[in-house]
Amino acid sequence: MRICLVSETWPPDINGVAHTLNHLAEELHGRGIALQLIRPRPRLARHRQRRAGMQAELQVRGLGLPGYREVRIGLPAPRRLLRLWREQRPDVVYLATQGPLGWSARRIARRLGIPVVAGWHTNFDHYCRAYGLPWLAPAMLAGLRRFHNGCAATLVPTHAQAETLAERGFANLAVMARGIDGERFSPAHRDPELRERWGVDAHTPVALYVGRLAWEKNLALLETCFLALREARPEMALVIVGDGPARARLEAALPEAHFTGFVPREALARHYASADLFLFPSLSETWGNVVLEAMASGLAVVAYRHAAAAELFTPERNGVVVPPGDDDAFRRAAVTLGQQPARYARLGRAARQRALECRWSAIADTFLAVLDHARESPHETTRACGV
């Protein structure tokens, strides 16, 4: 089988879409599947070389988003797509992007009779509300519905997401969760020297957040939770891994916290394993890879009953979940857990066992099953593949 991946983001970009596609590509390449990649041309020349394992790669013109220069929007490239796919026709196209590049690829694929599967990687309506544009959400949802219903299938990360989209008129939905490398993310990477740089000894608790520092991540709640944790346990260290436009305000509000910025991939696992509990107040994720990474690292997680946490947590067995949007319940849960070392140690051990059930090999099996079905029956629904 030859699969073409179309995405506006790719490693070394740091986000959930790039993370997921990178792991899928590694799994598929290991099985001898031919891969093509279509993406915007990266800003930095050193990132433009063809990805190892790709049979072909097409880099198109792109534009940076205002305020997020690292986020690139791919521009339509119909002639170049036609030329590539006539010379090296893929069996199926996977669209991880719904921007101009995605629409262009979808149109050319349909013109050539190539089946198309799309991925739902971003909650665009949430972003509209988070950035003060709620009036734009209905029109955006209508456009996305048209885009996705013109594909043979749409892969979503959770059953709850599939149910929500089905209620909004989206068809042909299949569920594909996300996986974890349980050796890379493991309590075995706990680093006393790193903890010493945070100013803590072996018995002092550390509360951690990992993610992009942008307001759609509900960082105002993270700020108040960290302040409440410090009030309840003044010795607790606060560590924030990531960067973004909200960093300056958070640094001013949390002067005792350790802000690391983005950390190299090889160091990220040590940061997780060297903490004790993980707070994730975001409601913007479709999945939330950081939740699974924290679980695999043996951390007790406090999160809303949303996305990965809703799919993976059994309350009080392997994590702490509260109703979505209940900020007071989230703060109480975080402060209570922070004062119960035996409890957060027990939850962390159980969280790792649950995370280890999420293997990338199984995720790739699901991905291939949906793509195979689309190739064999491009005009039928694909509900049997996951929902």
Helices and strands as residue ranges (DSSP letters): E 2-6, H 16-30, E 34-40, G 45-47, E 54-60, E 62-65, E 68-74, H 78-87, E 92-95, H 100-112, E 116-119, H 124-130, G 134-136, H 137-149, E 153-156, H 159-167, E 173-175, G 187-189, H 192-197, E 206-210, G 215-217, H 219-232, E 237-241, H 247-253, E 258-261, H 265-273, E 277-280, H 289-296, E 300-304, H 307-312, E 320-322, H 327-338, H 341-355, H 360-376, G 383-385
